Amino acid sequence: MSEPPISQTGNPAMLEGVRVVDLTSIVFGPYCTQILADLGADVVKVEPPQGDQFRYSGKPAKTRGMSAGHMALNRNKRSIVLDLKIAGDLETMRSLLSRADVFIHNVRREAIGRLGLDYDTVKALNPGIIYVHCAGFGSDGPYADLQAYDDVIQAASGTASLASRVDGNLRPRYFPSLIADKVAGLHAAYAVLAAYIHRLRTGNGQFVEVPMFEAFTHFMLKEHLAGQTFEPPTGPICYARQVEPERQPFPTADGYISIVPYTDEALAIVFEILGAPEVLNDSRLMSSGLRGKNIGLLYQAIAALTPRKSTAEWIEAFHAASIPAMPVRDIADIRNDPHLQATGFFTLRDHPTEGAYYDMRSPVRFGAFPETAPAPAPVLGEHNEAIIGQSDF
């Protein structure tokens, strides 16, 4: 194993010495294990001979299997290729698991059982193992053995119906992001850390199940269970402000702007800046309760006033008054954002095989461990010799 990164305070990386065997693919599991790797864990990504499918999720710069998706999700990891249908490779896997702290996979229960890598069998090899199953659906329900991908979870959780509630178009639509995969990956990351702390306290490993359907539904319903939280219900499902049709970016003289007057005090300031304080004298908007009930009218009034000036002029005025506001930026221009440029969020690095590429810094910063340059995403099977031939794990 390579030497762990050392911070300017002399401390090793926070998860230095934690050994993770990663048998996950696509986004859910790899997002979790990238977080662990960024924190210093030694993550060995076990891939089949053809590699993780997400290696091919777009045009690579040079090498087949080195897509942008793979580059984004697999830095700081090591890759080995094992064909678990071959006895010798399966035995290598068992050897890795016998020395690991964490085993994380997204293989369905029956399939992992046929390989002899179910929890009970792995626990017999390594009683202290933290065994994490990234599942599509919880094992105690009727969907237990179904396959799951992001679109399926958006559909099953009701998320695909939300846009219809906003614009009246009855056709369900997916949110244009692998949002369920990534949310579930974050749940898996905190689950691993909690289980590891439990092992430090008790000496005991455990089985951990992270079902994507439940994780994402839990995430979405934090605000959207709304009136159906109570029995009997006190109102309809969905947080009304989020599905209000008029809650959209406001037009300016040269673009669009987001303005969030979240309190009554802020709302009064917004209409002062817009030059129309009298709007709040409307009989339908004269109290906090009425404004909440008729929030669409407030949004309409703002949208009628913002075209009077440019986006930059409004941003200057609202920021001076401490009102939350930002220009609406096309995602294609995000690398030019001045804040992200100033903080070094995008760093141009050099990959050994792919050449120049942009890497995103971790959004979380730790005072005891200043950032170090990450190891680049591995090519398929890059570390077979070090891990298998020399038992470097």
Contacts in CASP RR format, 6 or more apart in sequence:
PFRMAT RR
TARGET T0000
AUTHOR 0000-0000-0000
METHOD contacts of the structure
MODEL  1
MSEPPISQTGNPAMLEGVRVVDLTSIVFGPYCTQILADLGADVVKVEPPQ
GDQFRYSGKPAKTRGMSAGHMALNRNKRSIVLDLKIAGDLETMRSLLSRA
DVFIHNVRREAIGRLGLDYDTVKALNPGIIYVHCAGFGSDGPYADLQAYD
DVIQAASGTASLASRVDGNLRPRYFPSLIADKVAGLHAAYAVLAAYIHRL
RTGNGQFVEVPMFEAFTHFMLKEHLAGQTFEPPTGPICYARQVEPERQPF
PTADGYISIVPYTDEALAIVFEILGAPEVLNDSRLMSSGLRGKNIGLLYQ
AIAALTPRKSTAEWIEAFHAASIPAMPVRDIADIRNDPHLQATGFFTLRD
HPTEGAYYDMRSPVRFGAFPETAPAPAPVLGEHNEAIIGQSDF
1 42 0 8 1.000
1 392 0 8 1.000
1 393 0 8 1.000
4 12 0 8 1.000
4 13 0 8 1.000
4 16 0 8 1.000
4 17 0 8 1.000
4 40 0 8 1.000
5 12 0 8 1.000
5 13 0 8 1.000
5 16 0 8 1.000
5 40 0 8 1.000
5 372 0 8 1.000
6 12 0 8 1.000
6 13 0 8 1.000
7 13 0 8 1.000
7 368 0 8 1.000
7 369 0 8 1.000
7 370 0 8 1.000
7 372 0 8 1.000
8 370 0 8 1.000
9 368 0 8 1.000
9 369 0 8 1.000
9 370 0 8 1.000
11 368 0 8 1.000
11 369 0 8 1.000
13 39 0 8 1.000
13 40 0 8 1.000
13 369 0 8 1.000
13 372 0 8 1.000
14 39 0 8 1.000
14 40 0 8 1.000
14 366 0 8 1.000
14 368 0 8 1.000
14 369 0 8 1.000
15 36 0 8 1.000
15 39 0 8 1.000
15 40 0 8 1.000
15 41 0 8 1.000
16 40 0 8 1.000
16 41 0 8 1.000
17 40 0 8 1.000
17 41 0 8 1.000
17 42 0 8 1.000
17 101 0 8 1.000
18 36 0 8 1.000
18 40 0 8 1.000
18 41 0 8 1.000
18 42 0 8 1.000
18 101 0 8 1.000
18 102 0 8 1.000
18 196 0 8 1.000
19 41 0 8 1.000
19 42 0 8 1.000
19 44 0 8 1.000
19 99 0 8 1.000
19 100 0 8 1.000
19 101 0 8 1.000
19 102 0 8 1.000
19 393 0 8 1.000
20 33 0 8 1.000
20 36 0 8 1.000
20 37 0 8 1.000
20 41 0 8 1.000
20 42 0 8 1.000
20 43 0 8 1.000
20 44 0 8 1.000
20 100 0 8 1.000
20 101 0 8 1.000
20 102 0 8 1.000
20 103 0 8 1.000
20 104 0 8 1.000
20 192 0 8 1.000
21 44 0 8 1.000
21 46 0 8 1.000
21 93 0 8 1.000
21 96 0 8 1.000
21 97 0 8 1.000
21 100 0 8 1.000
21 102 0 8 1.000
21 103 0 8 1.000
21 104 0 8 1.000
22 29 0 8 1.000
22 30 0 8 1.000
22 33 0 8 1.000
22 43 0 8 1.000
22 44 0 8 1.000
22 45 0 8 1.000
22 46 0 8 1.000
22 77 0 8 1.000
22 104 0 8 1.000
22 105 0 8 1.000
23 46 0 8 1.000
23 103 0 8 1.000
23 104 0 8 1.000
23 105 0 8 1.000
23 106 0 8 1.000
23 107 0 8 1.000
23 117 0 8 1.000
24 30 0 8 1.000
24 32 0 8 1.000
24 33 0 8 1.000
24 104 0 8 1.000
24 105 0 8 1.000
24 106 0 8 1.000
24 134 0 8 1.000
25 47 0 8 1.000
25 52 0 8 1.000
25 53 0 8 1.000
25 54 0 8 1.000
25 106 0 8 1.000
26 52 0 8 1.000
26 53 0 8 1.000
26 54 0 8 1.000
26 106 0 8 1.000
26 149 0 8 1.000
26 181 0 8 1.000
27 54 0 8 1.000
27 73 0 8 1.000
27 150 0 8 1.000
27 178 0 8 1.000
27 181 0 8 1.000
27 182 0 8 1.000
27 185 0 8 1.000
28 106 0 8 1.000
28 134 0 8 1.000
28 181 0 8 1.000
28 182 0 8 1.000
28 184 0 8 1.000
28 185 0 8 1.000
28 188 0 8 1.000
28 212 0 8 1.000
29 104 0 8 1.000
29 106 0 8 1.000
29 134 0 8 1.000
29 184 0 8 1.000
29 185 0 8 1.000
29 188 0 8 1.000
30 45 0 8 1.000
30 52 0 8 1.000
30 54 0 8 1.000
30 73 0 8 1.000
30 74 0 8 1.000
31 73 0 8 1.000
31 181 0 8 1.000
31 182 0 8 1.000
31 185 0 8 1.000
31 186 0 8 1.000
31 188 0 8 1.000
31 189 0 8 1.000
32 104 0 8 1.000
32 134 0 8 1.000
32 185 0 8 1.000
32 186 0 8 1.000
32 188 0 8 1.000
32 189 0 8 1.000
32 192 0 8 1.000
33 41 0 8 1.000
33 43 0 8 1.000
33 45 0 8 1.000
33 77 0 8 1.000
33 104 0 8 1.000
34 43 0 8 1.000
34 73 0 8 1.000
34 74 0 8 1.000
34 75 0 8 1.000
34 76 0 8 1.000
34 77 0 8 1.000
35 185 0 8 1.000
35 186 0 8 1.000
35 189 0 8 1.000
36 43 0 8 1.000
36 102 0 8 1.000
36 189 0 8 1.000
36 192 0 8 1.000
37 43 0 8 1.000
37 75 0 8 1.000
37 76 0 8 1.000
37 77 0 8 1.000
38 75 0 8 1.000
38 76 0 8 1.000
38 362 0 8 1.000
38 374 0 8 1.000
40 76 0 8 1.000
41 102 0 8 1.000
42 78 0 8 1.000
42 393 0 8 1.000
43 76 0 8 1.000
43 77 0 8 1.000
43 78 0 8 1.000
44 77 0 8 1.000
44 78 0 8 1.000
44 79 0 8 1.000
44 80 0 8 1.000
44 96 0 8 1.000
44 383 0 8 1.000
44 387 0 8 1.000
44 393 0 8 1.000
45 52 0 8 1.000
45 74 0 8 1.000
45 77 0 8 1.000
45 78 0 8 1.000
45 79 0 8 1.000
45 80 0 8 1.000
45 378 0 8 1.000
46 80 0 8 1.000
46 82 0 8 1.000
46 93 0 8 1.000
46 96 0 8 1.000
47 79 0 8 1.000
47 80 0 8 1.000
47 81 0 8 1.000
47 82 0 8 1.000
47 380 0 8 1.000
47 381 0 8 1.000
48 81 0 8 1.000
48 82 0 8 1.000
48 83 0 8 1.000
48 84 0 8 1.000
49 81 0 8 1.000
49 83 0 8 1.000
51 65 0 8 1.000
51 81 0 8 1.000
51 380 0 8 1.000
52 70 0 8 1.000
52 74 0 8 1.000
54 67 0 8 1.000
54 69 0 8 1.000
54 70 0 8 1.000
54 73 0 8 1.000
55 65 0 8 1.000
55 66 0 8 1.000
55 67 0 8 1.000
55 70 0 8 1.000
55 380 0 8 1.000
56 64 0 8 1.000
56 65 0 8 1.000
56 67 0 8 1.000
57 67 0 8 1.000
57 68 0 8 1.000
57 69 0 8 1.000
57 70 0 8 1.000
58 67 0 8 1.000
58 68 0 8 1.000
58 69 0 8 1.000
59 67 0 8 1.000
60 66 0 8 1.000
60 67 0 8 1.000
60 68 0 8 1.000
60 354 0 8 1.000
61 351 0 8 1.000
61 354 0 8 1.000
61 355 0 8 1.000
61 357 0 8 1.000
62 353 0 8 1.000
62 354 0 8 1.000
62 355 0 8 1.000
63 353 0 8 1.000
63 354 0 8 1.000
63 379 0 8 1.000
65 379 0 8 1.000
65 380 0 8 1.000
66 351 0 8 1.000
66 353 0 8 1.000
66 354 0 8 1.000
66 377 0 8 1.000
66 379 0 8 1.000
70 377 0 8 1.000
71 351 0 8 1.000
71 354 0 8 1.000
71 357 0 8 1.000
71 359 0 8 1.000
71 376 0 8 1.000
71 377 0 8 1.000
72 360 0 8 1.000
72 377 0 8 1.000
73 377 0 8 1.000
74 377 0 8 1.000
74 378 0 8 1.000
75 359 0 8 1.000
75 374 0 8 1.000
75 375 0 8 1.000
75 376 0 8 1.000
75 377 0 8 1.000
76 374 0 8 1.000
76 375 0 8 1.000
77 375 0 8 1.000
77 377 0 8 1.000
77 378 0 8 1.000
78 378 0 8 1.000
78 382 0 8 1.000
78 383 0 8 1.000
78 386 0 8 1.000
78 387 0 8 1.000
79 378 0 8 1.000
79 379 0 8 1.000
79 380 0 8 1.000
79 381 0 8 1.000
79 382 0 8 1.000
79 383 0 8 1.000
80 381 0 8 1.000
80 383 0 8 1.000
80 384 0 8 1.000
80 387 0 8 1.000
80 388 0 8 1.000
81 380 0 8 1.000
81 381 0 8 1.000
81 384 0 8 1.000
82 89 0 8 1.000
82 90 0 8 1.000
82 92 0 8 1.000
82 93 0 8 1.000
83 89 0 8 1.000
84 90 0 8 1.000
84 93 0 8 1.000
84 115 0 8 1.000
84 117 0 8 1.000
90 115 0 8 1.000
92 388 0 8 1.000
93 117 0 8 1.000
94 117 0 8 1.000
94 125 0 8 1.000
95 391 0 8 1.000
96 387 0 8 1.000
96 393 0 8 1.000
97 103 0 8 1.000
97 117 0 8 1.000
97 122 0 8 1.000
97 125 0 8 1.000
97 126 0 8 1.000
97 129 0 8 1.000
98 125 0 8 1.000
98 126 0 8 1.000
99 126 0 8 1.000
99 393 0 8 1.000
100 126 0 8 1.000
100 129 0 8 1.000
100 393 0 8 1.000
101 129 0 8 1.000
101 130 0 8 1.000
101 196 0 8 1.000
101 199 0 8 1.000
102 129 0 8 1.000
102 130 0 8 1.000
102 131 0 8 1.000
102 132 0 8 1.000
102 192 0 8 1.000
102 195 0 8 1.000
102 196 0 8 1.000
103 117 0 8 1.000
103 122 0 8 1.000
103 129 0 8 1.000
103 130 0 8 1.000
103 131 0 8 1.000
103 132 0 8 1.000
104 132 0 8 1.000
104 133 0 8 1.000
104 134 0 8 1.000
104 188 0 8 1.000
104 192 0 8 1.000
105 112 0 8 1.000
105 117 0 8 1.000
105 132 0 8 1.000
105 133 0 8 1.000
105 134 0 8 1.000
106 133 0 8 1.000
106 134 0 8 1.000
106 135 0 8 1.000
106 136 0 8 1.000
107 115 0 8 1.000
107 117 0 8 1.000
108 135 0 8 1.000
108 145 0 8 1.000
108 147 0 8 1.000
109 118 0 8 1.000
109 133 0 8 1.000
109 135 0 8 1.000
109 139 0 8 1.000
109 144 0 8 1.000
109 145 0 8 1.000
110 145 0 8 1.000
112 118 0 8 1.000
112 133 0 8 1.000
113 121 0 8 1.000
119 131 0 8 1.000
119 133 0 8 1.000
119 207 0 8 1.000
122 129 0 8 1.000
122 131 0 8 1.000
123 129 0 8 1.000
123 131 0 8 1.000
123 207 0 8 1.000
127 205 0 8 1.000
128 199 0 8 1.000
128 203 0 8 1.000
128 204 0 8 1.000
128 205 0 8 1.000
129 205 0 8 1.000
130 192 0 8 1.000
130 195 0 8 1.000
130 196 0 8 1.000
130 199 0 8 1.000
130 205 0 8 1.000
130 206 0 8 1.000
130 208 0 8 1.000
131 205 0 8 1.000
131 206 0 8 1.000
131 207 0 8 1.000
131 208 0 8 1.000
132 188 0 8 1.000
132 191 0 8 1.000
132 192 0 8 1.000
132 195 0 8 1.000
132 208 0 8 1.000
132 209 0 8 1.000
132 210 0 8 1.000
133 207 0 8 1.000
133 208 0 8 1.000
133 209 0 8 1.000
133 210 0 8 1.000
134 184 0 8 1.000
134 185 0 8 1.000
134 188 0 8 1.000
134 210 0 8 1.000
134 212 0 8 1.000
135 144 0 8 1.000
135 148 0 8 1.000
135 209 0 8 1.000
135 210 0 8 1.000
135 211 0 8 1.000
135 212 0 8 1.000
136 143 0 8 1.000
136 146 0 8 1.000
136 147 0 8 1.000
136 148 0 8 1.000
136 153 0 8 1.000
136 211 0 8 1.000
136 212 0 8 1.000
136 213 0 8 1.000
137 143 0 8 1.000
137 144 0 8 1.000
137 146 0 8 1.000
137 148 0 8 1.000
137 211 0 8 1.000
137 212 0 8 1.000
137 213 0 8 1.000
137 214 0 8 1.000
138 144 0 8 1.000
138 209 0 8 1.000
138 211 0 8 1.000
138 213 0 8 1.000
138 214 0 8 1.000
139 209 0 8 1.000
139 211 0 8 1.000
143 156 0 8 1.000
143 213 0 8 1.000
148 212 0 8 1.000
148 213 0 8 1.000
149 181 0 8 1.000
150 174 0 8 1.000
150 178 0 8 1.000
150 179 0 8 1.000
150 180 0 8 1.000
150 181 0 8 1.000
151 174 0 8 1.000
153 159 0 8 1.000
153 180 0 8 1.000
153 184 0 8 1.000
153 212 0 8 1.000
153 213 0 8 1.000
153 216 0 8 1.000
154 160 0 8 1.000
154 174 0 8 1.000
154 175 0 8 1.000
154 179 0 8 1.000
154 180 0 8 1.000
154 216 0 8 1.000
155 172 0 8 1.000
155 174 0 8 1.000
156 213 0 8 1.000
156 217 0 8 1.000
157 180 0 8 1.000
157 213 0 8 1.000
157 216 0 8 1.000
157 217 0 8 1.000
157 220 0 8 1.000
158 220 0 8 1.000
159 174 0 8 1.000
159 175 0 8 1.000
159 179 0 8 1.000
159 180 0 8 1.000
159 216 0 8 1.000
159 220 0 8 1.000
160 172 0 8 1.000
160 173 0 8 1.000
160 174 0 8 1.000
160 175 0 8 1.000
161 172 0 8 1.000
162 175 0 8 1.000
162 224 0 8 1.000
162 238 0 8 1.000
162 242 0 8 1.000
162 243 0 8 1.000
163 169 0 8 1.000
163 172 0 8 1.000
163 173 0 8 1.000
163 175 0 8 1.000
164 170 0 8 1.000
164 171 0 8 1.000
164 172 0 8 1.000
164 173 0 8 1.000
165 238 0 8 1.000
165 243 0 8 1.000
166 243 0 8 1.000
166 244 0 8 1.000
166 245 0 8 1.000
166 247 0 8 1.000
167 245 0 8 1.000
168 245 0 8 1.000
179 216 0 8 1.000
180 212 0 8 1.000
180 216 0 8 1.000
181 212 0 8 1.000
183 215 0 8 1.000
183 216 0 8 1.000
183 219 0 8 1.000
184 210 0 8 1.000
184 211 0 8 1.000
184 212 0 8 1.000
184 215 0 8 1.000
184 216 0 8 1.000
185 210 0 8 1.000
185 215 0 8 1.000
187 210 0 8 1.000
187 215 0 8 1.000
188 210 0 8 1.000
191 208 0 8 1.000
191 210 0 8 1.000
192 208 0 8 1.000
195 205 0 8 1.000
195 206 0 8 1.000
195 208 0 8 1.000
198 204 0 8 1.000
198 205 0 8 1.000
198 206 0 8 1.000
199 205 0 8 1.000
199 206 0 8 1.000
223 239 0 8 1.000
223 242 0 8 1.000
224 237 0 8 1.000
224 238 0 8 1.000
224 239 0 8 1.000
224 242 0 8 1.000
225 237 0 8 1.000
226 235 0 8 1.000
226 236 0 8 1.000
226 237 0 8 1.000
226 238 0 8 1.000
226 239 0 8 1.000
226 240 0 8 1.000
227 233 0 8 1.000
227 234 0 8 1.000
227 235 0 8 1.000
227 236 0 8 1.000
227 237 0 8 1.000
228 235 0 8 1.000
228 236 0 8 1.000
228 237 0 8 1.000
240 292 0 8 1.000
240 295 0 8 1.000
241 247 0 8 1.000
241 292 0 8 1.000
241 295 0 8 1.000
244 295 0 8 1.000
244 296 0 8 1.000
244 299 0 8 1.000
245 296 0 8 1.000
246 295 0 8 1.000
246 296 0 8 1.000
246 297 0 8 1.000
246 299 0 8 1.000
246 300 0 8 1.000
246 303 0 8 1.000
247 295 0 8 1.000
247 296 0 8 1.000
247 299 0 8 1.000
248 299 0 8 1.000
248 303 0 8 1.000
249 256 0 8 1.000
249 257 0 8 1.000
249 258 0 8 1.000
249 328 0 8 1.000
250 256 0 8 1.000
250 257 0 8 1.000
250 258 0 8 1.000
250 259 0 8 1.000
250 299 0 8 1.000
250 302 0 8 1.000
250 303 0 8 1.000
250 306 0 8 1.000
251 303 0 8 1.000
251 306 0 8 1.000
251 307 0 8 1.000
252 306 0 8 1.000
252 307 0 8 1.000
252 309 0 8 1.000
252 310 0 8 1.000
252 311 0 8 1.000
252 314 0 8 1.000
253 307 0 8 1.000
253 308 0 8 1.000
253 309 0 8 1.000
253 310 0 8 1.000
253 311 0 8 1.000
254 310 0 8 1.000
254 311 0 8 1.000
255 310 0 8 1.000
255 311 0 8 1.000
255 327 0 8 1.000
255 328 0 8 1.000
256 311 0 8 1.000
256 327 0 8 1.000
256 328 0 8 1.000
257 306 0 8 1.000
257 311 0 8 1.000
257 314 0 8 1.000
257 315 0 8 1.000
257 325 0 8 1.000
257 326 0 8 1.000
257 327 0 8 1.000
257 328 0 8 1.000
258 324 0 8 1.000
258 325 0 8 1.000
258 326 0 8 1.000
258 327 0 8 1.000
258 328 0 8 1.000
259 270 0 8 1.000
259 302 0 8 1.000
259 306 0 8 1.000
259 314 0 8 1.000
259 318 0 8 1.000
259 323 0 8 1.000
259 324 0 8 1.000
259 325 0 8 1.000
260 266 0 8 1.000
260 323 0 8 1.000
260 324 0 8 1.000
260 325 0 8 1.000
261 267 0 8 1.000
261 269 0 8 1.000
261 270 0 8 1.000
261 298 0 8 1.000
261 323 0 8 1.000
262 324 0 8 1.000
264 288 0 8 1.000
264 291 0 8 1.000
266 323 0 8 1.000
267 280 0 8 1.000
267 291 0 8 1.000
267 298 0 8 1.000
268 277 0 8 1.000
268 280 0 8 1.000
269 321 0 8 1.000
269 323 0 8 1.000
270 302 0 8 1.000
270 318 0 8 1.000
270 323 0 8 1.000
271 277 0 8 1.000
271 278 0 8 1.000
271 279 0 8 1.000
271 280 0 8 1.000
271 301 0 8 1.000
273 314 0 8 1.000
273 317 0 8 1.000
273 318 0 8 1.000
273 321 0 8 1.000
273 323 0 8 1.000
274 302 0 8 1.000
274 305 0 8 1.000
274 306 0 8 1.000
274 308 0 8 1.000
275 305 0 8 1.000
276 301 0 8 1.000
276 305 0 8 1.000
279 285 0 8 1.000
279 298 0 8 1.000
279 301 0 8 1.000
280 286 0 8 1.000
282 297 0 8 1.000
284 290 0 8 1.000
284 294 0 8 1.000
284 297 0 8 1.000
285 291 0 8 1.000
285 294 0 8 1.000
285 297 0 8 1.000
285 298 0 8 1.000
291 298 0 8 1.000
306 314 0 8 1.000
311 327 0 8 1.000
312 327 0 8 1.000
314 325 0 8 1.000
315 325 0 8 1.000
315 326 0 8 1.000
315 327 0 8 1.000
318 324 0 8 1.000
318 325 0 8 1.000
319 325 0 8 1.000
329 337 0 8 1.000
334 340 0 8 1.000
335 341 0 8 1.000
335 346 0 8 1.000
335 358 0 8 1.000
340 346 0 8 1.000
343 361 0 8 1.000
344 361 0 8 1.000
345 360 0 8 1.000
345 361 0 8 1.000
346 358 0 8 1.000
346 359 0 8 1.000
346 360 0 8 1.000
346 361 0 8 1.000
347 358 0 8 1.000
347 359 0 8 1.000
347 360 0 8 1.000
347 361 0 8 1.000
348 356 0 8 1.000
348 357 0 8 1.000
348 358 0 8 1.000
348 359 0 8 1.000
349 356 0 8 1.000
349 357 0 8 1.000
349 358 0 8 1.000
349 359 0 8 1.000
349 373 0 8 1.000
349 376 0 8 1.000
350 356 0 8 1.000
350 357 0 8 1.000
351 357 0 8 1.000
351 376 0 8 1.000
351 377 0 8 1.000
352 376 0 8 1.000
353 379 0 8 1.000
354 376 0 8 1.000
359 374 0 8 1.000
361 371 0 8 1.000
362 371 0 8 1.000
365 371 0 8 1.000
383 392 0 8 1.000
386 392 0 8 1.000
387 393 0 8 1.000
END
